[in-house]
């Protein structure tokens, strides 16, 4: 049976993104200057790679989900830790799309 992905409450140190992958803004949404937010549950291995990701919520629906999933899947993390050992974990990530906001290169 595979190991469960621990929640933030179950780990001593949470998984942290090393570097967020650049967002590829959906063309139609960018042309129409749509803003949006997608909440993604990310399942992170004990090595820090993304095993899978799923959309929890999106506002507005139907515009940004695929781009958010693709960006999150290309992101690497430091693994969560429990009792000093890396463990598989899950994390909720909010991915924001703003056509007027900073480019991924300008973000901290």
HUGIZI-V989006 format. One record per pair of residues at least 24 apart in sequence whose ideal C-beta (glycine too) atoms are under 8 Angstrom apart, sorted by the first residue. I is the first residue (numbers start at 1). J is the second residue. Records with the same first field share a line. If there is no record, write none. Layout:
BEGIN
I->J + J
END
This chain:
BEGIN
3->46 + 87 + 88
4->88
5->43 + 44 + 51 + 88 + 89 + 90
6->80 + 82 + 87 + 88 + 89 + 90
7->89 + 90
8->89 + 91
10->82 + 89
11->80 + 81 + 82 + 87 + 89
12->81 + 82 + 83 + 84
13->80 + 81
14->80 + 89 + 91
15->44 + 48 + 77 + 78 + 79 + 80 + 89 + 91
16->77 + 78
17->75 + 76 + 77 + 93
18->48 + 75 + 76 + 77 + 78
19->75 + 76
20->71 + 75 + 104 + 107
21->70 + 71 + 72 + 73 + 74 + 75
22->71 + 104 + 105
23->67 + 68 + 71 + 95 + 97 + 104
24->67 + 70 + 71
25->67 + 97 + 99
26->63 + 64 + 66 + 67
28->63
29->63 + 64 + 97 + 99
30->99
33->99 + 100
34->60 + 63 + 97 + 99
35->96 + 97 + 98 + 99 + 100
36->60 + 63 + 64 + 96 + 97
37->64 + 94 + 95 + 96 + 97
38->64 + 65 + 68 + 94 + 95 + 97
39->92 + 93 + 94 + 95
40->68 + 69 + 72 + 92 + 93 + 94 + 95
41->90 + 91 + 92 + 93
42->72 + 75 + 77 + 90 + 91 + 92 + 93
43->88 + 89 + 90
44->77 + 79 + 80 + 88 + 89 + 90 + 91
45->79 + 88
46->79 + 85 + 86 + 87 + 88
47->79 + 86
48->76 + 77 + 78 + 79 + 86
49->76 + 77
50->74 + 75 + 76 + 77
51->88
56->92
63->97
64->95 + 97
67->97
68->95 + 97
71->95
END
